[in-house]
């Protein structure tokens, strides 16, 4: 029974595997946060709220209720009643007032997990069941109800949260902030870990000690962004990969977000996560409701590694869907870095012919096949074949590729419109815009107004024409600019600020439509590289292009940071040509393969032009990928090296769930004098079993020795060298 209610103490307790989350209806019918951490026996933990010490408890001292409001740890704090910490909820009522006051009304506990209307969310599976607590809060004066929805997973240290606000009054009300989660921690002794970056260097790990005041990461770009990922971990100062208490938070949303930690005057921490309220408002007419997206909360009592593995399990099993969820993905070759816009049918067939001989399984035709697109300055929205390039039409190209024994995939950027397009000529009003203001170009394109059903219907019908015209088995869904001049020609003035969120809902709706209509198609998300690598997107696509930076060394950091909460099996990773197109670095072909092999794997190069020795290496590389892919897709990941701390080497492992085998990878980034042998302690093995490395079956060592004493990695000559080892448990 993961959720219980102690009626006399008025305490709710959620048990998620080894984690407890406890809340209480406190004096005044305020909902207070009591505890979040490692599981404890059933007992009354009300003492943690210090209500008896609190001179400000309204029951005993109503002359200073404001102080009670400013000190109680709230589950869902409202604005304007004396709690001067950041609120989770704020309104603007018809009288122009912003104070609001949600108090406990009732609760419901039920098996399973509800879907969130129009939004991606984790779900229950047969293997990992869950139970849900729904607490209804009410603001009688404003005529609002808020359902705080908590789900506890029985086999994972995971609790998810979302909020549904309903207008049960007579008058309309405007919501100006509806965050999804708030946790009032009783300490400020935390480090905050965030994933920050830019184009081509996404999700760099940054760790800072919390300080007084507010520290946050956010996006106001209309997408989750290259710059900040909707992920935060709060951890003990001493926490590392293997030890220490860690709280991981991730937002299942692909638009504007905020994740903020505030250290208060009393050295406590309020953590908040939700849709960014900058430029947000949502009008609720009487009877209407608003659903805030899901926030995932993971607790680990054994460091960052365990936190990440919990996220990986949750997302692999309880978020990612579709036919490819548990399947090896086809090994693809994408023509972007091979040709950019300069390709035609013959070129693509040449690439496919060579690729098919080497064992590559799918050709992906990237940007430039539609309208009259020869560079990034035209044709977005004109989703019909550019005959000059694709002479003979799409079907004949796809048939040719299929005849070679390869699948065919195609690129779309469905949310965009070029000023130089037939679509823009016909429907300039379909671009997101503020009437009378100059529209800001980015990559010479505008963004379509996805709050409009007619726009989504049109794009779907254009995509459908293409998808029905040939045997297409993969889509790369790109999004190459952020939103500006955010206004819609279809919304009334008092709903314009809803556009940011309506846009994201529109994107989700179209992705849902495409994936439902074409369940056999593998969808890979992408946003100028990895600007939308978030759990919202993972609900629709089992893989996301990680970054436009395909350099094997840069990728070490990018994939490490991404692995904080996202599984490797979802990371789009390709072997590309050298010197690398983003950083100009030349790395060995083998190292490029070893780095890409722990992602979805594929090639992004002109296979007809690369050096013969690289071409010759491809079949072996594919064999290696095939050999280890199941382990990478389903095993537990252990990070060993950390390029953010020591950029001369990196290392990681994937260990089978039953501990029967493990893949170990080591990258010597810089060759260094007198550092020619390194002792590396393995992780995640069974200490009591004996293992041998596949190439030396005669040497058997216990898991305990391999993990406590370690192995010697002999020196390698040169920079960017890699080594992989396969440990197998002896029977
Ligand atoms: C950005 C993507 O990340 C690239 O892989 C490529 O598809 C280009 N867009 C095409 O415009």
Boltz pocket constraint, residues with backbone or C-beta under 6 A from the ligand:
constraints:
  - pocket:
      binder: B
      contacts: [[A, 336], [A, 366], [A, 367], [A, 411], [A, 478], [A, 480], [A, 526], [A, 527], [A, 528], [A, 529], [A, 530], [A, 545], [A, 547], [A, 548]]
      max_distance: 6.0
